Amino acid sequence: MVTKKVSTTKKVAVLKESPATKKGSGLGSFMDNEALNLLSEVEEVVKLNSITFGEENRMHTGLLCLDLMTGGGIVPGFYTFTGPEQSAKTTAAVTISGASTKVKELRIRTLWDAENSSGNSLDYIANIYETLGYKASVDQLFGVRGQKGWVVPPIIEYKDDSSGDTFFNWLYSVAKRLPDKRFNNGRWWYVYKSTNENKAKFKEYIDRTQTSKNEGLWIPAVDGSLQALVICDSFPSLVPAAMDDEDASNAMAVQARMFSKHLPRVKGAFRAKRIALIGINQLRLNPGVRYGSPEYEPGGEALKFFSDVRFRFKPRALSGVPFHPKGDGGLEKEPSVDNTGEDTYRYINVSMIKNKLSPHVREMWLRLWVADKEGEGRGFDPVWDTFYFGVMTGQITGKKSQMKLHLIGLGEARVAIAWKDFKTLVIGEKESWEPIYKRIGYKVVNLRLGFLSQITKGKAIPAYFEILNSKKLKSTDAEKDEDADEDAD
């Protein structure tokens, strides 16, 4: 049998001369376009609108230090505040809801009080709002219902149901009915489902050009700010419906299954719907733990895994607080800004456990204004918040009693100022600012609003990391010097 040899020379020559393989033929670009066309066709078949990214509209938290930790404020996502009792978790969440009142595009604010505790401290919540500069009565904040609906519409809606299934069904229904909010052609849009009801309801607002090119009804939006802010206080107080049917000894597992079941239903819609959920969890001790930390967060692992950002709040004794505050136990007292009484404070350490939504700023200190001169709780102290923000961004140096300002854009102050003067610049009457600023060589500015502007313009976070890295560098150099001394010995 004779085997015929087949030459491959001709075939190789053909491949070498193929237009598809010639240099500069653009085959790669052609295939890239084909892949994009394929994806576009699939999107049309399955009725899918791709998310395009625009500039994030971050909502300020009401606290400069929390703004720094969140990369400029709150964006759509799932935030968890955890900590032991008396660690000001609820106060922090309510402060954020108070700051949200300045966002006109945010129209849904809900405080879901599963613990049934906030309903007994509505005056305190009103005081927190007032500290933030929003003066309103309890009726104005939470509204007044009549037989035919709202007599006074609420600024923040209050609910006190402890059913976990009811909470998640409510949140799912809200997310389902809200329009998507998308960035396209250089601006933000509301995207509603294309139904006859929606066509009639939004007839005069629909952008026909945009709608004809895309799935749904496209309506221009002012910006990409949040559509809904939901605060749940707290997760351990949400009771699953199955709890009534299960053995009480199995309650922890039943509750964990509830979160594992419901969180995937709602979490995926947060970005497209521009929803932020702030959930409060507890920090408990397990006395049976012999190795490792005895602290644990109830609710199972799903709460940790689905959270985008996790803060841990801890009350601290004065001995562990920076700048060495003085007082009795955990309480610090100092004269009120008008010297007619005393203010009482205690300190809270806030650390970042997890952050998927911004640069990782690891730790901050807040001061809780336990009581003003009239004995009223005011929420977090704006004076300390402004001071510590300035320290962490390198704009305030020296001791608390004699500090030097180095404000971005204004340079170094002529002389140092005392804490009393600084307190006046933050919460004192505006007419009392001028002599202080004149003495230190600055024009009259609103210090707190100026710092807030630095966050908005993206100047604060780079300043923070510059200070952080310089401190690390100094620390590293010091360690090297110590090592060198040890070697010399």
Disulfide bonds with the S-S distance in Angstrom:
none
